[in-house]
């Protein structure tokens, strides 16, 4: 399984059905969620990063940075437009 943070691929990264731990960078997370992060990266040409202890997804298409483990207090407003793309504002 490929690490969504550093890109290192090794089937031994998946310790068991539930646990992923990268043998290169040490990133540890739920294995099912890591699979979803890898699909996001491949299908959207996006990136996955950790900032301030939060896992975030960064889309190639001017999308907002979205923390996947924190819900906003209010739903995003779709009123800002940048380069023809709708951007959420919080």
C-alpha positions in Angstrom: 0.0 0.0 0.0 1.3 3.5 -0.9 1.8 6.1 1.8 -0.3 9.2 0.9 2.2 11.5 2.6 5.6 10.5 1.2 4.6 8.2 -1.7 6.5 5.1 -0.5 4.9 1.9 -1.7 5.3 -1.4 0.2 2.7 -4.1 1.0 4.2 -4.3 4.5 3.0 -0.7 5.1 -0.4 -2.3 5.9 0.2 -3.9 9.3 -3.2 -5.5 9.5 -6.8 -5.0 8.2 -7.2 -1.8 10.1 -3.7 -0.3 10.5 -1.4 1.5 8.1 2.1 2.5 9.1 4.6 3.8 6.5 7.9 2.0 6.7 9.7 5.2 5.4 8.1 8.2 7.1 6.2 6.5 10.0 2.8 8.0 9.0 0.2 5.9 10.9 -3.5 5.9 10.2 -6.6 3.7 9.6 -5.8 1.5 6.5 -9.2 1.9 5.0 -9.0 5.7 5.2 -5.5 5.6 3.6 -6.9 3.7 0.7 -9.5 6.5 0.3 -6.8 9.2 0.4 -4.8 7.4 -2.3 -7.9 7.2 -4.5 -8.4 11.0 -4.0 -4.8 11.7 -4.9 -5.0 9.6 -8.1 -8.5 10.6 -9.3 -8.3 14.4 -8.6 -4.6 14.9 -9.1 -4.7 16.2 -5.5 -2.3 16.1 -2.6 -2.5 15.0 0.9 -0.6 16.8 3.6 -0.4 17.1 7.4 -0.3 20.7 8.8 -0.7 21.6 12.5 -1.6 18.0 13.3 -4.4 17.9 10.8 -4.7 15.8 7.7 -5.8 18.0 4.8 -6.7 17.3 1.1 -5.5 19.8 -1.5 -7.2 19.6 -4.9 -5.5 20.7 -8.0 -8.5 22.8 -9.1 -8.5 25.8 -6.9 -10.5 24.1 -4.3 -10.4 25.1 -0.7 -8.1 23.3 1.7 -10.3 20.9 3.7 -9.4 19.4 7.0 -10.8 15.9 6.9 -11.0 15.5 10.7 -12.6 18.8 11.6 -16.1 19.9 10.6 -16.7 23.7 10.2 -19.1 25.4 12.5 -21.2 26.5 9.6 -21.8 25.1 6.1 -19.5 26.6 3.5 -20.9 29.5 1.5 -20.6 29.3 -2.3 -20.3 33.0 -3.0 -16.6 33.5 -3.9 -15.6 32.8 -7.5 -12.0 32.5 -8.6 -11.0 31.7 -12.1 -14.5 30.4 -12.9 -14.4 27.9 -10.0 -16.7 28.2 -7.0 -14.7 28.4 -3.8 -16.1 27.8 -0.3 -15.5 30.5 2.2 -15.7 30.0 6.0 
